[in-house]
């Protein structure tokens, strides 16, 4: 069983990509997505070389845009005390203590 999380959290792109494979109990009740995540997701279809993968990435972007209201990520947001939930904790090695980086596991199969 996944450990309980706080009541709010900022999802990074890796969590949004894997959202359907993340155990709901591993996520806080209130989720936020930064505008930079939408930018990364929007780049995905353009980077795909296969039409099936391009369509899958486009569908993921549209689903994320329909599900979340992107919050601007500016200096004030960078200072906000909101934990960052990620599937790629190693990308934030050394920052977890400072920025509240929280690894998010996949759901059990």
N, C-alpha and C positions, 0 to 999 in steps of 0.2 A: 504494500500500500504506500502511495506517495505521501510525503510529509505535507502537512497543511501549510498553506501560504498565507501571506498577509491579505488585507482586504482590497488593495489596489496594486496595479503593476503596469509597467510599460513593456509591451511586447516588441522584441526586435524582429527583424525580417525572418530569421530562422524559425522562430515560433509560428509566425503567420503562415509560412510555407508548410510547416508540419502540423498545423492546428488540428486537423482531423485525426491525427495520430497521437495527440497529447491527452493524457488522462485529465478529465475536467477537474478532478480534485487537486491536481497539481497547479491549478491556476487560481488567482485571486478572483473574488466576485466582480470587481470593477476592473475592466481592461481598457488600456489606452494604446494607441498606435501613433507614432510620430510621423509627420509628413515625409521625413527622409525614408521611412519604410515604404511608403507609396512610390517614391522615386525609384527605389531599388526594385520594387516589384514591376514598375512600368518598364524598366530596362530589360527585364527578363525575356519577354517575347521577342525583342529585337536581337537578343544574344542567341536565341535558339536557332539551330540550323535545320532542325526537323520540323515539318509542319504540324505533326501531332503534338510535339512538345511545345511548340509555339502557341497552339490553341489551348493547351493545358495551362500554360503560364498566363495567358490572357484571361482565361476563366478565373484563375486564382486572384488576379488583380481586380477583376470586376466584383468578385465575391467579397474581397477585403474592403473595397470602396463602398459596397452596399451595407457592410456590417459595421464598419467603424467610421467615425468622424476623425480625420487626422488632426492631431494637435500640432501647431507650429513648433519646431525645435529651434529655439533661439537661446540666448544667454540665460534668460530667466528660467526656461525649461531645464537647461543643463544644471541649474542650481537647485531645482525642485527635488524634494526628498521622495522620489518615486522609484521603487526597485525596478531594475531592468531584468526582464525574464528572457533567457536565451537558450538555444539548443547548442550554441557554440561557446561555452564558457571559456575555452582556451583562448579565444580571441580577446578576452578581457583579463588575461593572466596578470596578476599584480594589482588590478584595479578593484577586485571584488570587495575588499574591505572598505575602500573609499567610496565606491559608487553604488553599493547594494546590488551587485550582479547576482542573479539567482538562476542556477541551472534548472532546466525543465526537462524531465525525462519523458520518453515515449510511453504510451499506455502499454500495459502488459498484453501480450498476444494471447 
